[in-house]
Amino acid sequence: MPAINFIDRSHSPHISPLVKRSNWASKNPGVILVFCIVFIVGVGVISLFLYRRWMKRKAEKESYETTE
């Protein structure tokens, strides 16, 4: 007897929804597009915020330097 028993459960009514998986993304391309656009805009806003913060710290650091 094999260690793993392969039983064809595709015809069983209570196992079928678990075994058969549909591709949700291919049925809803608009939602995936919106997710991608929101992600890109979010990354852009966060990177702009971090860039401005970095430039502010850099300007403050340069204002403290004195030449002798």
Helices and strands as residue ranges (DSSP letters): H 16-19, H 24-27, H 29-64
